């Protein structure tokens, strides 16, 4: 070796030891200009590029020198490290094993060999290799850290914590040790202990990004969303590398969405702000794009939301949440076939996730796919972690199946008044099959059910019963599984309620119309409701008297209409439209027709067979049973005629069509 090369080698090593990597690299490249196969220069350049994070260049240098010295332990070790950093773990393993075959006694080689095996999910081999490292150096924190990771992946969390305790005895000032300990507590759902660990990691290093990220996750997991937001905002002030900032911006956007509570029509500005910052760093960040799709969904920008969900799916076909919520979107806009397709896709990938099975039932029902739909409709009893869980009554008698026979059955009502009436339309068919039927139903419906179906044993659902009198029981809303499997099963559907009509006689020859325009206390109520002003053109028809049968108190709106437009909406005399359902039915029966938005009054009117004009939303707020048509006639209530929005939340078109119909018919 020439004296010039020796001098340059010495200079290059000195610069490297001073961490002056660029100057050191320049010197070693000068050596290669003099001798392209100089082993020391090639090796040094590989090490320098590895230190600078240029792992591809490092690999290329080491590949060149491994040809010169194939049995050199350090060369094989350095090449393996470069390959592992590039994610080529299988190739890296070949060179770690080469080191082993050369009989080294270096605990660092065993540690990295173990990491490589861990990355390949060969956990037991990884653990055994670490044990060799421990025999050489039992005071290495990294050994106990890696052992803890292996135990964590093997779900032996107690052993994982024990390893970390050993590491902390050696040095308790390393943030990553506390962070891993926090992750293990998090997995054990010991959230307070996890909080202490992540907080300790941040206290040791205020720039430790993983501590902030995981501390924010704790607050999200425990639904303390405002604290999660505060943690991530604090992290932004202390973290300056894009890798971690992308994660923090994304998680912060998720926390803002959680804080709002996934509600429609709210202000998602803050969430969108940090989504955009995450996407500026990485425009293919699927979680950020997904969050942006969610924000647009709840801001009712359905077209943009759909585009974003599709973009997420194109980037990651296994992103089932995007499919699931695209299915939700399609359900909201009334594209039930597309909703069905998306939700079924998620069930293929994640069959244990039942969260959207009830929505799938609604989409199938809206398409008249009854037989398939009822199976999913039973998931209304399944706890999916959203909203209040419906509880079945705790009966000692079995739930009825056709194989059990047709003796004395107990049918019990559930859900609101509208659903009780809807499914009561099946009872005439049930009475034909069973020897005896007892119905437990809302007390307000007991009288009319008794009069309409004398052979039916009707009882107040809030009163106790003797179960031993019945062979079996079933929910009223589960009868569809057996009695409404196809459109053909609806052929017997007709008006099924009867009332004695001696209470509300007409005082003149004018046409009488009962109206209701509000839906109350439901998630979709606002979308189903109208203002009286939107119906003014109909109220101006002089040959019709309009009567308010709204079950909620809307006196102020009625007074305002009279004051501003001179239009009078009358009120049935001495009628409690909420509690006196029999009296309400009597009044409806005295009317020539009923005009209503989607609420229980439509069910009452339809059950009587009274001509009923139903105003419904285009999509969101539109209930599945109003789409059950055959040749334009509703399957459940043949006397109900629907008038649908063309554009969501715009009632102008359906009101115009309804006005023309009323003029024609009356």
ROVOBA-855019 format. One record per residue: x, y, z of N, C-alpha, C in turn. Coordinates in steps of 0.05 Angstrom, whole numbers, plus 5000, padded with zeros to 4 digits. Layout:
<nodes>
XYZXYZXYZ/...
</nodes>
This chain:
<nodes>
501749765000500050005000501850255000/501250444983502950674980502650855005/504651015009504651195032502451405030/501851485005499651685001496951575010/496451315003493951195011493851165041/496151085053496251055082495651315096/496751535085496251795096493351885094/492151825071489251885067487451725085/488251465089486651295107486651415135/488951505144489151615171487451865173/487552035152485952285153482952225153/482252025136479351955134478351845160/479951685174479051565200478851785221/480651975221480552195240477952355236/477352415211474852575205472352415214/472452155209470151975217469751985247/471951955262471851965291470852225302/471252445287470252705294467352745284/466252535273463452545261463252745238/465452795225465452975201465152785177/462652685173462252465154462652555125/461752795118462152875090465052905083/466653025101469553055095470952775095/470052605113471252335114470552185088/468052205079467252065054468952165030/469352425029470852545007473752425006/474952395029477652295031477752005021/475851845031475851555023475251524993/473751704982473251684953475851754937/477451934948480151984936481851734935/481651574956483151324957482251134934/479551124930478450954909479351044881/479851314878480851414853483651304848/485151254870487851144867487850844865/485850714879485650424879482750344884/481350274862478550224863477749984880/479649804886479049564902480249584930/480849824939481949854966479849774986/480449565001478449445020477749645041/479649775054479149955076477350185067/477850295044476350525034473450435028/473150205014470450105008468850055033/470149935053468849865078468050125092/469850315094469250565107466950715094/466950715067464750855053462050715057/462150455060459650315067458650385094/460550405114459750475141458750765142/460150945128459351225128456551265116/456051135094453351155081451151035098/451850815112449950705131449350895154/451451025164451051225185449351455176/449651535151448051755140445351675130/444651425132442051325124441851255094/444051265080444051195052444550895049/442550735057443050445060443350305033/442150405012442550284986445450304977/446650544980449450584973451250414991/450550405016452150245035452149955026/449749855019449549575010451349524986/451349714967452949674943455949664949/456849834967459649824976460349554988/458649465006459149205020459048975001/457248984981457148764961459748744946/460948974941463548974927465748844944/465848914969468048814985467648534995/465048444996464648165005465747974983/465948074959467247914937470247894942/471348114954474248114960474847934984/473147945005473547795029470947665038/470147445024467647315030467447205058/469647155071469647035098470347235120/470047485114470647695134468047745150/468147705176465847735193464648015192/466448215195465448495195464048575169/465148475147463948545121461148415119/460948165126458348025125456348155144/457348245168455648375187454648645177/456448805165455649065155453749035131/454148845114452448795091449648705101/449648525120447048435131445548665143/446948845158445549075170444349255149/445849305127444849475105442349355092/442449085088440248945076437748955094/438248925120435948925139434649205139/436349415138435249695138433549745113/434249605092432749635067430249455066/429849295087427549115088428048845075/430448795066431148545053432048345074/430148265092430948105115431847825108/430647705087431447435079434347435069/435047635053437847655044439747715067/438847895085440547965108441147715125/439147545128439447305145441747125135/442047115108444246945097446947035107/447347295110449947405118450247395148/448047425164448247385192449047085198/447746905184448446625187451346565179/452246715159455046685151456946765174/456146985188457747065211457846845232/455546725237455346505256457246275249/457246215223458845985213461846045216/462546305218465346385221466146405251/464346315268464946285297465746545310/464046745309464647005322463846985351/464547185366463847205394463047495401/461347615382460547895384457647905390/456948015414454048025422452448205404/453748405392452248585374451348445348/452948255339452148105315449747925322/449847805346447547635354445047805357/445348045368443048225372441748285345/443348375325442248445299441148195284/442547975288441547715277438747665288/438447705314435847665328433747855316/434448105312432648305300431648205273/433448105257432748005230430747775232/431247585250429347365254426647465264/426747665282424247785292422647905269/424048045251422648165228421347965210/422547725210421447505194419447335209/418747435233416747305251417647025259/420246985260421346725270422146775299/420146795316420446905343422146725361/421646465360423146285378426146285371/426746285345429546305336430746565344/429146785342430047045350430847045380/429046925396429546915425432146755431/432446525418434846355423437346505415/437246655394439646815385440247025405/438247155417438747355438440047225462/439246985468440446845491443446815488/444346765463447246755457448547025463/447147235455448247505461448447555491/446447455505446347505534448647355548/449347125538451546975550454147125547/454347285527456847445523456747705539/454347835539454048085553451248105565/451148055591448548045605447748315615/449148525608448448795617447548975593/446948845571446049005548443049055549/442349315551439449395552438049295527/439349305504438049235479437148945479/438648775492437848485493435248465508/434948595531432448575546430148715532/430748935518428649075502427548885480/429448755466428548575444427048335455/428048225478426647995490423748085497/423548325507420848425514419048435490/420148535467418648545442417648265434/419548075436418847795428416547695446/416847725472414647635490412047775485/412248035478409748185472408348065448/409947995427408747875403407747595408/408847465428407947195435405547215455/404747455461402547515480403247425509/405747395515406647345542407447615555/405347765562405848045570407248065597/406747875614408047875640411047845637/411947655620414847625616415947865602/414447985584415348225570415948445590/414148485610414548685630417048625648/417448365654419748285670422348355656/422448315630424848385615425348685616/423248845614423649135615424549225643/423549095664424449165691427449125693/428548905681431448855681432849085666/431749165644432949385628433049645644/430849695659430649945674432549945698/433149705708435149685730437949765720/438449715695441049795683441050085677/438850185665438750475658435750555656/434950725674432050805675431551065660/433451155644433251415631432951395601/432151165591431851135562428851135555/427951345540425151375534423851125520/425350995502424250775487423450545505/424850505528424250295546421550355560/421250605569418650685581416350675560/416950735536414950735515413950445510/415750255508414949975504413449875528/414249955552412849875576409949975575/409650225566407050345563405350195543/406550115521405049965501404049695511/405649565528404849315540402449355559/402649565576400449625594397949695578/398349845556396049915538394649665528/396249465520395149215510393649065532/394549105557393148975580390749145589/390349365575388149555582388549675610/391149695618391849835643392550115635/390550275629390950535616392450735634/391850735660393250925677396250855678/396950605681399750525682401150595655/399650555633400750625607401250925605/399351075615399551365616402051455631/402651335654404951405670407551355654/407551125639409951055624410451245601/408351305585408751485563409451765572/408251845595408952115606411852115615/412851895626415551885635417451905611/416751765589418351785564418652065554/416452215555416452495546418052675566/417752615592419252775612422252735608/423052495600425952435595426952575570/425052605550425852735525423352865513/423253125515420853265505420553255475/422653155461422453125432421952835424/421152665444420752375438417952335426/417852315400415352315386413452085393/414651845396412951605401411451635428/412651775447411251825473408751985469/408852205453406552365448404452205432/405352065412403551915395401951715411/403351565429401951355444400351475467/401251695479399651825500397051925488/397152035464394652115451392751885446/393951655439392251415434390751335459/392151355483390751285508388251455512/388551715508386251895512384051835491/384751765467382751685447381351425455/382951235465381850975473379851005496/380551185514378851235538376751455533/376551545508374551735499374752005512/377252075520377752345531379052505508/377352575488378352665462379652945464/378653115482379853375484382753365493/383353175512386053135521387853025499/386652845483388152735460388952955441/387053135436387653375419389953535430/389753585457391853755470394553625468/394753365472397253215470398553255443/396953205422397953225395398753515387/397253705397397953985392400654055405/401053945429403553985443405853845428/405353615417407353465402408353625378/406453765364407253915341409354125347/409254235371411154445379413954325386/414054065390416553945398417853755378/416253675358417253485338417753625312/419953575299420553715274421253535250/420953265254421453085231418853005218/418852995192416452945177415252665182/416952475187415952205191413952195214/414752315237412952315260410752525258/411452755245409352955242406952855225/407552695205405352585189403452415207/404652255225403052095243401452275262/402752475273401552655292399252805279/399652925256397553065242395152885236/395752635228393652445222392052375247/393452315269392152245294390552475305/391652715301390252955311387652995296/387652955270385152975255383152765264/384052525271382252315281381052405308/382752525325381752615351379652835348/380053015329378053225324375453105315/375552905297373152765288371752635311/373352495328372152365352370852575370/372252805374371253015392368553115383/368153135357365553225346363453005349/364352755350362452535354361152425329/362552465306361552355281358652435276/358152695278355452795274355152955248/352852945236352353085211352153385216/353053535197352653825197354353975216/356353845229358053985248360454115233/362054265248364354405236366854225238/367754125216370153945215372654095206/372654365209374854525199377554445210/377654405237380254335249381254065240/379453875238380253605229381353625200/379953775183380853795155383553945154/383954135171386554295171388854105175/388653915194390953745200391153505181/388853435169388953235148390553345125/390153585117391553715095394553725101/395253785126398153795133399353515131/397953315139398953035136399352965107/397353045090397552985061399653145047/400453375058402653525046405253375049/405453225071407853055075407752805058/405352685057404952435042402152425031/401952475005399252494993397952224988/399352014997398251744995397751625023/397551795042396951715070393951625071/393551365072390851255070389051335093/390251345118388651425141387751715139/389551895130388852175126386652205104/386952065082384952075061382251965071/382451745087379951635098378651835116/380251965133379052165151377752395136/379052475113377952685096375252595084/375152335077372652225066370452235088/371152165113369252175135368252455140/370052655139369252925143367253015122/367852945097366053015075363352865077/363452625087360952475091359152615110/360352695133358652825154358053115147/359453235128358653495118356753475094/356053225088354153155067355053225039/357753235036358953255010359352974999/357152854991357152564986358952484962/358852644941360352584917363352584923/364252804937367052824944367852594963/366152544982366752325001367052054987/365352004968365451754953368151744937/368951964925371451964910373851894929/373752004953375951964972376051674982/373651564988373651284996374751104974/373951164949374951014927378051044924/379051284929381951324927383351154948/382251154972383450984994383550694985/381350594974381150314966383050254944/383450444925385350404904388250384914/388850534935391450524947391850274965/389750204978389849964996387249814994/387149614977384749454973383749314998/385449295018384749155043383749345065/383349595058382449795077379449765080/378649575097375849505099374049725110/375149895127373650125138372650305116/374350335095373550505072371150375057/371250115053369049975041366549995058/366949965084364649965103363250235102/364750445104363550715105362650815077/363850705056362750755030359950625028/359650395040357050265042355050435057/356050565079354350745095353450985077/355351095063354751325045352651245025/353051015012351050934992348250895004/348250795029345750755043344351025047/345951225055344851495061343751625035/344951575012344051704988342151524972/341351304984339251134973340250944951/342850914948343950724928344350454941/342150314945342150074962343749844951/343649814924345249594912348249634917/349149884914351949934919352649904949/350849994966351249954995351449665002/349649504990349749214995352449094987/353449174963355949074952358349134971/358449384980360649474997360649335024/358249325037358149205064358648905062/357748775041358248485038361248435034/362548615020365448595016366848595043/366048775061367348795087366848535103/364448415100363848175114365547935105/366247935079368047725069370747745082/371747995085374448045095374448025126/372348135138372248135168369448025176/369047765175366447645180365447695209/367347745227366547785255365548065261/365948255242365048525246362148555238/360348565257357548575252356448865253/358149065254357249335259355349445238/355449355214353749465193351749255183/351349035197349448835188346648935188/345949105207343149215207342849405184/344849555177344749735154344549565128/345949345127345749165104342849055102/341648995125338848905124337049115112/337549365120335849585109336149615079/338749585070339149605041337849375026/338049145037336748905024333648935025/332649025047329749055050328749265030/330249485027329449695008329349594980/330749384974330849264947328849024944/327148994965325248764965326548494967/329048484977330448224980329948125008/327448065013326448015040327747765053/327747545040328747295052331547325062/333347445046336047485054336347695076/334647905074334848135092334248065121/332147895126331247855153333447735171/335247575159337447455175339147675187/339747875170341448105180339848285198/337248295194335548465211335548375240/336048125245336248025272338648135287/340548255272342948375285342248625300/339748705300338948935317339348875347/339648615353340148535381343148505387/344848535367347748485371349148735380/350748715401352248945411354649005392/354449225378356649305359358249545370/357749615395359349825407358450105400/356250135386355250395377352350425386/351850645401349150685410348350505432/345850525440344850365462343950085452/344849885466344249605458341349545464/339949435444337149345449337249085465/335549065485335548825502332948665497/333348415492330948235490329848185518/327248155520326148075546327247795554/327547755579328847515589326647295593/325747185571323746975573324946705580/323446535594324346265599323446075577/321346155562320345985540322046035515/322245835497324045865474322946055453/324746155436323946315413322846125392/320646205380319246025361320745985335/320745745326321645665299319445485288/319045485261316845325249316945035257/319244915262319344635269318044575296/317544775312316344735339313344705338/312144765316309244745314307845005316/305144995318303445235316301345235337/302145205362300245205384299845485395/300345535420299845795432302445955432/302546175417305046335414304646605427/306746705440306746975451308347155433/307047355422308347555405308647815420/311147915422311548155438312748385420/311648625424312448855407315048975417/316349105399318849255404318849505386/320849665391321249915375318850105379/318650305362316650515365313950445355/312150625357309350575349309150505320/310750645303310650595274311450315267/313650215279314549945273312549735284/311349795307309349615318306949585299/306149805287303949795268304749655242/307149715232308149605207308049295209/309249185230309448895232306848765241/305048925253302448825260300748755236/301548865212300148795188300548495181/302448365194302948075189301047905206/300048015228298447865247296147705235/294647825216292447655204293447395193/295847385181296947135171297846955194/298847075215299646915238297246785251/295046925253292546815265291546575250/291946575224291046345207292646095213/295046125223296845895226296845775254/296645945274296845855302294145805315/294145615333291745555348290845785365/292845925376292346155393294646345392/294046605391296146815390295647025412/297647075429297447285449299447505440/298547755440300247975432300648165455/303248225461303948435481304748675464/303348895469303749135452303349385468/304249615458303849875470300949905479/300549985503297850005514296050185497/297150385484295550565468294350425444/295450185436294350045413292549805421/292349755447290949515456287949515446/286649735450283749745444283249695415/284649835397284149805368284949525359/287049405370287849135362285748935370/284648965394282548785403280048795385/279249045378276849075361277348985332/279749025323280348965295280848665291/281848525311282448245309281348105334/278748055335277447945360278747675369/279747525350280947265357283747285370/284747535370287447585380287247655410/288847525427289047585455291047815459/290048055464291648295465292048385493/294648435500295248525528297248755528/297048915549298949135553301749025558/303649115542306349005544307749075570/306749275584308049355609307049195633/305049025629303948865650305148585651/305448465674306748195676304947975664/306247765656304747535645305747275658/304247065655305046795664306146645640/308746615639309946495615309146205611/308546065632307845775629305345725612/303845935607301445905590302045885560/304645945553305345955525307445745519/307345645494309345445486311945585476/311745815465314045955453313346245450/315446405442315146695440316746785416/316047025406317547145384317047445384/319047595375318647885372316747935348/315048135351313248215329314848285304/317248415308318848505286320448275274/320348045285321747805274319847635257/317347705257315347545242315947545212/317247765202317847775173319447545164/321247435180322947215173321346975163/318946945173317346705166314846765150/313947015150311347075137311647285115/314047405111314347595090317047555077/317347315064319847235052320147335023/317947415011318047504983315747694978/315747824955313548004948310847854948/310947604940308447454939307047434966/308647434987307447415014305947655023/306147875008304748125014302048145001/301347944985298847964970296447974988/296647865011294447875030294248145046/296348305043296448565058294248755049/292748845068290649045064290249195090/288349375091287849515117287149305138/288149335162287649135182286649245208/286349515210285249635234282349735228/280649705248277849795246277249955272/275750175269274850325292271850395289/270550425311267750525310267950825307/266550925287266951215280264351375287/264051425313261651575321262551825337/265051895335266052115352266452375336/267552355312268252595297266652615272/264452755273262752785250263453045236/263153045209263653295194261553495200/262453745202260553965207259654105182/260954045160260154165134260953975112/260554065087261153895064264053915053/265654075067268354105058269953845062/271953815045273653575047275453615072/275753395086277253395111279953255107/282053395114284753285112286253305138/287353085148289053085172291953115163/293453295177296153335169298053295193/300453205187302753215206305253245189/307153395200309453485184312053465199/312053355223314453325238314953035247/317452965248318352715260320052795284/319652655306321052735331322752505343/324852585356326452405374327952185359/328452215334329952015319332352135306/334351965299336852055288336352205261/334352115246333852235220331452425220/330552505244328052655246328052915230/330253065232330353325218330053285188/331253075177331153025148328352945139/326852835157324052745150322052965154/322753175168320853385176320753615157/318453765158318054005142317254235159/317054475147315754705159313054745146/311154855161308554895150308555085126/310455275126310655465104311055325077/312455105078313054955054310554825042/308454815057305854695048303754905042/304455155042302455375039300855345014/302055264992300555244966298255044969/298654844985296554644989294354745008/295254885029293354995048291555205036/292355325014290655525001288355414985/288055144984285755024971283355064988/281455214978279155304995277055095000/277054874985275054674989275854465010/278154505023279254315042279654445069/278854305090279554385117281854205127/283854335137286254195146286354185177/286853945187286853895216289553795225/290553905246293153835258292853575275/294153365266294253125283297153065292/298853265291301553235300301653155329/303252955336303352855364305153025382/306553215370308253395385306853675385/307553835404306354105407307654295387/306154365366307154555346305354795344/304154875367302255105367303555365358/306055415365307355665357307655685327/308355465314308555465284305855505271/303755385283301055415272300155705275/300655825298299856105303301456285284/303956225280305656395262304556385233/303756145224302656115197300056275194/298356275215295856425213296356725213/298356805230299057095232300257195206/301957045194303457135170301957085144/300356875143299156805117296056785118/294956815142292056805145290956525141/292656325143291856045139291255915166/288955795169288155675194288355365193/289855255211290054965214288354895239/286254745235284554685257285654455274/284454415297285254205315282854045323/283053775321280753605329279953665358/277453685363276453755390276953535411/278153625433278553445456280053185449/282153215432283652975424286553005432/287452815448290252795456291652615435/292952735416294052585393296452405400/297452435424299752265432298752025448/296952065467296151845484293651705475/291751855463289251735454289451635425/290751415421291151315394288551225382/286851105398284251015387282651255377/282651465394281251715385282451835360/285151825359286551925335285751765310/285651505313284751335291281851395283/280151455302277451535296277351785279/279051985287279052235272280152185244/282352035242283551975215281451845198/279851665210277851515194275651705184/275251925199273152115190274152295168/276752295162277852465141277552345114/277752515094277752425066280552325058/282552455068285352365063287152475084/289552365085291652455104294152545088/295352765098297752865086299852865109/302152735104304052725126306852665115/308852755132311552665128311752385142/314152265140314551995151314551995181/312351905193312151875222309951675228/309251645253307351435261304551475250/303851725244301151785234300751655206/302851625190302651495165301951195169/303151075189302550795196299650765205/298750945221295950935231294050955207/294551155190292851205167292950965148/295350865142295650645124294350395135/294550345161293250115173290250125171/289050365170286250395166285350375137/287350385119286750385091285850655080/286450865096285651135088287551245066/286551375045288351505025290351685040/292851635035294951775050297151865031/297752125032299852235016302352285033/304352135027306852135043309052295029/310052495043312352645033314852535046/316752445029319252325040321752445028/323952425043326552525033327452365009/329452474995330652334972332252094982/333752135003335551915012335751905042/337552055054337852045083335252125097/334351945115331751985128329551835115/330151705093328151545079328251255090/326051165101326050895113325450685093/326650455097326650235077323950155068/321950145087319350035079317750205060/318550465058317150635038318150585010/320250425007321250344981320250064973/318649934990317549674983315049704966/315549744940313349784921313049554902/310649524892310149344869308249494851/309149564828307649714808306549974820/308350104836307550364848305950354873/305250114882303650084906305349984929/305150114952306750024975305749754984/307749574990307049294997305749285025/306649455043305649445071303049585074/302749815061300349985063299450065035/297849915022297049974994295750254990/294650365012293250625009295150865011/297750815017299651025020301051084993/300951334984302251414960304551604967/306951554957309251714965309851934945/310852154956311852384940314652454949/316552394932319352394941320852644931/322752734948324552944940326152864915/326853054898328653004876331553074885/331753284901334253364913333953354944/335953254957335853224986335253494999/333353495018332653725034331153945018/330253874994328754064978325953944973/323954064986321153964985319554084962/320754254946319154394925317854214905/319354024894318253844873316053664884/316453514906314353344916311853504924/312153744935309753904942308153974918/309554054896308154124871306653884860/307953654860306553404850304153334868/304553364894302353304912300053494908/300553754904298453944899296853874874/298253784853296853704828295153464833/296053274849294553034855292053094870/292353264891290053334907287953484890/288853664873286853804856285453614838/286853414828285653214810283653034825/284452944849282752754864280452874879/280853134888278853254905277853524894/
</nodes>
